[in-house]
Amino acid sequence: MEARNFITAREMATNNHWILTTINDLPRYEKPPLPTWLTAVSGIIFGFDSIYGMRFPVVLITLLLVFGVYKLSEKLGLSKQQNFHNGLILITSFYIYFAGRDNQWDMYTHSFMVVCILFLWDLLNEPKKPLFNAVMAGLFFGFSFLCKGPISVYALLLPFLIAYGFTYKFQLKNKKMYLLLILLLGIIIGLSWPLYVKWVDPITYLKVTKLESGRWGNYNTRPFYYYWSFFTQSGIWTVPALIALIYPYLKNKVCNLKAYQFTLIWTLAAVVLLSIVPEKKSRYLLPVLIPMALNTGFYIEYLISNFKNITLKKEKGIVYFAFGLIGIVCIAIPVGIFIKVKNEIVGFEFWLIGLTLSLLTIGYVIFTNLRNKKFIKVFYAIIAVQVAVVVFGIPFTKLILKNPDYASAKAIRKTEKSLGVRTYEINSFTPEIIWDYGFSMPILLNKETNKLNLPLENKFGLLVSETDSIVSKKEFKNYSLRKVSYIDMNHIPKESKKHNDRLTRIYYIVTKK
């Protein structure tokens, strides 16, 4: 997904394809372009060779989401401490961090929708500035739509409205016109791009629409209960998130029962609505993690305030298990990494020492404060675990994910220059390879006629997947084929089951006889 976004952003800037978006110079209408517009602007500023620069927009968007959840928590009437903790729980939830790190479109659409919900909340609950709140809610509704269509409307806004209706009740006197304004403004902004593309390039647009709509019912389908383990996507908060969902246990322990009911219903409504859709992927659960972070915060705040007073052995045992397990992990991670890479540790000593010292210290803090029943220090130690792993652990991926046969797509550009040839793909392209190569690459296969349209040049380069034998193809009977190199962009060796043939190519020089 990130490679597709980067390629389209690069072609926006270099080929001026800002509206009729392309990938590898082919129409790319599957996703609305707002995230790619932001990425393209960042690429222009920082350069398209800077991965950090290209990822800068998603960093800001992820921070926007965290800030939005903090402000929403504030509007629920919770304490400053709980608001801050809710933001920390969200950003350290596994799939929230992963989606931001992986530069997914989902992060953009849901972040903008959270801001829309903030202004909608003010419209529903405060008499001041109704027009301003309606306009701002409509703008961010439209921005969300311009990121991934109506996905966030269905998976985040609709569950919010369901939860709000059950707990706070809608008081719509003198507000219906403003709600209509939100809807109209959002739809106008959200549909502006797809309607324009449909008008300018109707044939291609209809093909893409038909393909995308068909996937909802017959692509990657899973059973209704596929998402029932949704709380595990919060990573280190898995056990607290599960406990926070147990309403009979927590209802008499929370600081704000109505707010707790609201976040619980919001979370469960999102899971149910997503479960109804036949197509299911783990990343589609991202909008569930947003209200679930708020919901988990109620259990965390209960432990901070009352852990010393808990007398039931089972209740204390669950706390010791959930957070003591993380303390054990703090010991296991550096030991496991050392065993895995002990023979290749040269040059990585600093990272190993930093990871070991930080995690052992954090583990000690967790166990000590669990024993002393100072849960707030346990909470911050859990946050520190994630920080330590990100700061000191990620560099080890270069050792653990290591492919001795790795060959970049950039390397073939040297061959092109020395031989004076242009390179083509035979029948399909892989986004990661095109991004790494640095330019678009024409495809020879005409999918409509299923025939190869060979170049006019007497000599050219050709990328072919290992599973596609070109020697036997009749189109090449008047050409000589010379294998000169290969591409393998896997970060794991060929012997691994996870080695992906999609990221490999054989590079031929094709010469007319």
Secondary structure in CASP SS format (residue, H / E / C, confidence):
PFRMAT SS
TARGET T0000
AUTHOR 0000-0000-0000
METHOD secondary structure of the structure
MODEL  1
M C 1.00
E H 1.00
A H 1.00
R H 1.00
N H 1.00
F H 1.00
I H 1.00
T H 1.00
A H 1.00
R H 1.00
E H 1.00
M H 1.00
A H 1.00
T H 1.00
N H 1.00
N C 1.00
H C 1.00
W C 1.00
I C 1.00
L C 1.00
T C 1.00
T E 1.00
I E 1.00
N C 1.00
D C 1.00
L E 1.00
P E 1.00
R C 1.00
Y C 1.00
E C 1.00
K C 1.00
P C 1.00
P C 1.00
L H 1.00
P H 1.00
T H 1.00
W H 1.00
L H 1.00
T H 1.00
A H 1.00
V H 1.00
S H 1.00
G H 1.00
I H 1.00
I H 1.00
F H 1.00
G C 1.00
F C 1.00
D C 1.00
S C 1.00
I H 1.00
Y H 1.00
G H 1.00
M H 1.00
R H 1.00
F H 1.00
P H 1.00
V H 1.00
V H 1.00
L H 1.00
I H 1.00
T H 1.00
L H 1.00
L H 1.00
L H 1.00
V H 1.00
F H 1.00
G H 1.00
V H 1.00
Y H 1.00
K H 1.00
L H 1.00
S H 1.00
E H 1.00
K H 1.00
L C 1.00
G C 1.00
L C 1.00
S C 1.00
K H 1.00
Q H 1.00
Q H 1.00
N H 1.00
F H 1.00
H H 1.00
N H 1.00
G H 1.00
L H 1.00
I H 1.00
L H 1.00
I H 1.00
T C 1.00
S C 1.00
F H 1.00
Y H 1.00
I H 1.00
Y H 1.00
F H 1.00
A H 1.00
G H 1.00
R H 1.00
D C 1.00
N C 1.00
Q C 1.00
W H 1.00
D H 1.00
M H 1.00
Y H 1.00
T H 1.00
H H 1.00
S H 1.00
F H 1.00
M H 1.00
V H 1.00
V H 1.00
C H 1.00
I H 1.00
L H 1.00
F H 1.00
L H 1.00
W H 1.00
D H 1.00
L H 1.00
L H 1.00
N H 1.00
E C 1.00
P C 1.00
K C 1.00
K C 1.00
P H 1.00
L H 1.00
F H 1.00
N H 1.00
A H 1.00
V H 1.00
M H 1.00
A H 1.00
G H 1.00
L H 1.00
F H 1.00
F H 1.00
G H 1.00
F H 1.00
S H 1.00
F H 1.00
L H 1.00
C H 1.00
K H 1.00
G C 1.00
P C 1.00
I H 1.00
S H 1.00
V H 1.00
Y H 1.00
A H 1.00
L H 1.00
L H 1.00
L H 1.00
P H 1.00
F H 1.00
L H 1.00
I H 1.00
A H 1.00
Y H 1.00
G H 1.00
F H 1.00
T H 1.00
Y C 1.00
K C 1.00
F C 1.00
Q C 1.00
L C 1.00
K C 1.00
N C 1.00
K C 1.00
K H 1.00
M H 1.00
Y H 1.00
L H 1.00
L H 1.00
L H 1.00
I H 1.00
L H 1.00
L H 1.00
L H 1.00
G H 1.00
I H 1.00
I H 1.00
I H 1.00
G H 1.00
L H 1.00
S H 1.00
W H 1.00
P H 1.00
L H 1.00
Y H 1.00
V H 1.00
K H 1.00
W H 1.00
V H 1.00
D C 1.00
P H 1.00
I H 1.00
T H 1.00
Y H 1.00
L H 1.00
K H 1.00
V H 1.00
T H 1.00
K H 1.00
L H 1.00
E H 1.00
S H 1.00
G H 1.00
R H 1.00
W H 1.00
G H 1.00
N H 1.00
Y C 1.00
N C 1.00
T E 1.00
R C 1.00
P C 1.00
F H 1.00
Y H 1.00
Y H 1.00
Y H 1.00
W C 1.00
S C 1.00
F H 1.00
F H 1.00
T H 1.00
Q H 1.00
S H 1.00
G H 1.00
I H 1.00
W H 1.00
T H 1.00
V H 1.00
P H 1.00
A H 1.00
L H 1.00
I H 1.00
A H 1.00
L C 1.00
I C 1.00
Y H 1.00
P H 1.00
Y H 1.00
L H 1.00
K C 1.00
N C 1.00
K C 1.00
V C 1.00
C C 1.00
N C 1.00
L H 1.00
K H 1.00
A H 1.00
Y H 1.00
Q H 1.00
F H 1.00
T H 1.00
L H 1.00
I H 1.00
W H 1.00
T H 1.00
L H 1.00
A H 1.00
A H 1.00
V H 1.00
V H 1.00
L H 1.00
L H 1.00
S H 1.00
I H 1.00
V C 1.00
P C 1.00
E E 1.00
K C 1.00
K C 1.00
S H 1.00
R H 1.00
Y H 1.00
L H 1.00
L H 1.00
P H 1.00
V H 1.00
L H 1.00
I H 1.00
P H 1.00
M H 1.00
A H 1.00
L H 1.00
N H 1.00
T H 1.00
G H 1.00
F H 1.00
Y H 1.00
I H 1.00
E H 1.00
Y H 1.00
L H 1.00
I H 1.00
S H 1.00
N H 1.00
F H 1.00
K H 1.00
N H 1.00
I C 1.00
T C 1.00
L C 1.00
K H 1.00
K H 1.00
E H 1.00
K H 1.00
G H 1.00
I H 1.00
V H 1.00
Y H 1.00
F H 1.00
A H 1.00
F H 1.00
G H 1.00
L H 1.00
I H 1.00
G H 1.00
I H 1.00
V H 1.00
C H 1.00
I H 1.00
A H 1.00
I H 1.00
P H 1.00
V H 1.00
G H 1.00
I H 1.00
F H 1.00
I H 1.00
K H 1.00
V H 1.00
K H 1.00
N H 1.00
E H 1.00
I C 1.00
V C 1.00
G C 1.00
F C 1.00
E H 1.00
F H 1.00
W H 1.00
L H 1.00
I H 1.00
G H 1.00
L H 1.00
T H 1.00
L H 1.00
S H 1.00
L H 1.00
L H 1.00
T H 1.00
I H 1.00
G H 1.00
Y H 1.00
V H 1.00
I H 1.00
F H 1.00
T H 1.00
N H 1.00
L H 1.00
R H 1.00
N C 1.00
K C 1.00
K C 1.00
F H 1.00
I H 1.00
K H 1.00
V H 1.00
F H 1.00
Y H 1.00
A H 1.00
I H 1.00
I H 1.00
A H 1.00
V H 1.00
Q H 1.00
V H 1.00
A H 1.00
V H 1.00
V H 1.00
V H 1.00
F H 1.00
G H 1.00
I H 1.00
P H 1.00
F H 1.00
T H 1.00
K H 1.00
L H 1.00
I H 1.00
L C 1.00
K C 1.00
N C 1.00
P C 1.00
D C 1.00
Y C 1.00
A E 1.00
S C 1.00
A H 1.00
K H 1.00
A H 1.00
I H 1.00
R H 1.00
K H 1.00
T H 1.00
E H 1.00
K H 1.00
S H 1.00
L H 1.00
G C 1.00
V C 1.00
R C 1.00
T E 1.00
Y E 1.00
E E 1.00
I C 1.00
N C 1.00
S C 1.00
F C 1.00
T C 1.00
P H 1.00
E H 1.00
I H 1.00
I H 1.00
W H 1.00
D H 1.00
Y H 1.00
G C 1.00
F C 1.00
S C 1.00
M C 1.00
P C 1.00
I E 1.00
L C 1.00
L E 1.00
N E 1.00
K C 1.00
E C 1.00
T C 1.00
N C 1.00
K E 1.00
L E 1.00
N C 1.00
L C 1.00
P C 1.00
L C 1.00
E C 1.00
N C 1.00
K E 1.00
F E 1.00
G E 1.00
L E 1.00
L E 1.00
V E 1.00
S C 1.00
E C 1.00
T C 1.00
D C 1.00
S C 1.00
I C 1.00
V C 1.00
S C 1.00
K C 1.00
K H 1.00
E H 1.00
F H 1.00
K C 1.00
N C 1.00
Y E 1.00
S E 1.00
L E 1.00
R E 1.00
K E 1.00
V E 1.00
S E 1.00
Y E 1.00
I E 1.00
D E 1.00
M C 1.00
N C 1.00
H C 1.00
I C 1.00
P C 1.00
K C 1.00
E C 1.00
S C 1.00
K C 1.00
K C 1.00
H C 1.00
N C 1.00
D H 1.00
R H 1.00
L H 1.00
T E 1.00
R E 1.00
I E 1.00
Y E 1.00
Y E 1.00
I E 1.00
V E 1.00
T E 1.00
K E 1.00
K C 1.00
END
